Amino acid sequence: MKTIRFLTLAIALGILPATFSGCNSTPSQRVVQVQTLTAVGTAAKTSMQAATSMLKQGQITVAQWQVIANAYDLKFQPAFAIAVSAARSDLSSVASPDLIALAGQLATLVAQLTAK
C-alpha cells in the first residue's frame, strides 16, 4: 500500500512540474531526476510488480491484473523501448511527457484497485 502511494506521488511530482512549467522554462534538477527514462521505467515496473503481488495475495482478480498487464506490455513497454532507442540507450535522458503519462496511468490503475 505504501509503495503504491509513493509511486503515485513520484509520478505526480514528475508530471505536474512538467505540466505547469512553460515550454520555455528549464526544468529543475529534481524534476529532471524524476523524469529520467530510468525513473519512469522503474515506476512502471514497480506498478506491474505491485499488481502481481496483489494478484498473488488475492486482493485483485486475474481480469483486473490482466488490464494492468496489457497496459504495461502493449502500451508502456513498446513506448519505453522506442524512447530508449531514441535516447541511444542513455537512460539518464528525460522521458517524453507521453511516456511519463503512460507510467502515471499504470500507477493510477493499481492505485484504483487498491482503493476498492
Secondary structure per residue as TSV (DSSP state, phi and psi in degrees):
chain	resnum	aa	ss	phi	psi
A	1	M	-	360.0	-45.3
A	2	K	H	-64.3	-35.9
A	3	T	H	-61.9	-43.0
A	4	I	H	-63.9	-45.2
A	5	R	H	-63.1	-43.3
A	6	F	H	-62.1	-44.6
A	7	L	H	-61.8	-46.0
A	8	T	H	-61.8	-41.8
A	9	L	H	-65.2	-42.8
A	10	A	H	-62.5	-42.8
A	11	I	H	-64.8	-43.8
A	12	A	H	-61.4	-41.4
A	13	L	H	-63.8	-31.9
A	14	G	H	-77.2	-36.4
A	15	I	H	-81.3	-45.4
A	16	L	H	-61.3	-46.7
A	17	P	H	-61.2	-36.6
A	18	A	H	-67.6	-34.6
A	19	T	H	-71.7	-40.9
A	20	F	H	-95.1	-10.8
A	21	S	S	-86.8	143.7
A	22	G	-	-67.8	167.0
A	23	C	T	-65.2	-27.4
A	24	N	T	-88.9	-7.4
A	25	S	S	-89.1	148.7
A	26	T	-	-87.3	130.8
A	27	P	-	-68.4	148.9
A	28	S	-	-66.4	162.7
A	29	Q	H	-59.8	-38.6
A	30	R	H	-65.1	-42.8
A	31	V	H	-62.2	-43.3
A	32	V	H	-61.6	-41.3
A	33	Q	H	-62.2	-40.1
A	34	V	H	-74.0	-26.2
A	35	Q	T	-100.2	12.2
A	36	T	B	-70.6	159.9
A	37	L	H	-59.0	-37.7
A	38	T	H	-60.4	-49.2
A	39	A	H	-64.5	-43.0
A	40	V	H	-68.5	-41.7
A	41	G	H	-63.2	-41.5
A	42	T	H	-65.7	-40.1
A	43	A	H	-62.4	-43.6
A	44	A	H	-66.2	-42.5
A	45	K	H	-63.2	-39.5
A	46	T	H	-63.8	-39.0
A	47	S	H	-60.8	-44.5
A	48	M	H	-65.0	-42.5
A	49	Q	H	-64.0	-38.6
A	50	A	H	-64.5	-41.7
A	51	A	H	-63.8	-40.8
A	52	T	H	-64.9	-40.6
A	53	S	H	-62.4	-42.6
A	54	M	H	-63.7	-38.1
A	55	L	H	-63.5	-47.3
A	56	K	H	-61.8	-31.7
A	57	Q	T	-87.3	-0.2
A	58	G	T	76.7	17.2
A	59	Q	S	-83.5	-21.2
A	60	I	S	-135.2	162.0
A	61	T	-	-87.3	166.5
A	62	V	H	-61.1	-38.8
A	63	A	H	-62.7	-42.0
A	64	Q	H	-65.1	-43.0
A	65	W	H	-62.1	-39.4
A	66	Q	H	-63.4	-35.8
A	67	V	H	-59.5	-45.6
A	68	I	H	-68.4	-43.7
A	69	A	H	-61.3	-40.4
A	70	N	H	-64.5	-42.5
A	71	A	I	-62.7	-40.7
A	72	Y	I	-69.0	-50.4
A	73	D	I	-75.1	-39.3
A	74	L	I	-96.7	-20.4
A	75	K	I	-113.0	-58.3
A	76	F	I	-68.2	-51.8
A	77	Q	H	-58.2	-46.7
A	78	P	H	-61.9	-40.6
A	79	A	H	-65.5	-39.1
A	80	F	H	-64.9	-43.0
A	81	A	H	-61.5	-41.5
A	82	I	H	-64.9	-42.0
A	83	A	H	-64.2	-41.7
A	84	V	H	-64.6	-41.9
A	85	S	H	-63.3	-45.2
A	86	A	H	-63.4	-31.6
A	87	A	T	-86.4	5.3
A	88	R	T	55.4	43.9
A	89	S	T	63.7	18.5
A	90	D	-	-87.7	94.0
A	91	L	T	-71.5	-6.4
A	92	S	T	-86.9	-1.2
A	93	S	S	-67.1	150.6
A	94	V	B	-73.9	132.9
A	95	A	-	-74.2	153.7
A	96	S	-	-71.6	155.9
A	97	P	H	-57.7	-34.8
A	98	D	H	-65.4	-41.7
A	99	L	H	-67.1	-40.4
A	100	I	H	-62.2	-41.0
A	101	A	H	-64.1	-39.8
A	102	L	H	-62.7	-42.8
A	103	A	H	-63.9	-38.4
A	104	G	H	-64.2	-37.6
A	105	Q	H	-64.8	-39.0
A	106	L	H	-62.0	-47.8
A	107	A	H	-60.8	-38.8
A	108	T	H	-65.7	-42.2
A	109	L	H	-58.2	-46.8
A	110	V	H	-66.1	-42.6
A	111	A	H	-62.5	-38.4
A	112	Q	H	-64.6	-38.1
A	113	L	H	-69.4	-34.1
A	114	T	H	-68.9	-35.2
A	115	A	H	-70.6	-22.1
A	116	K	-	-77.0	360.0
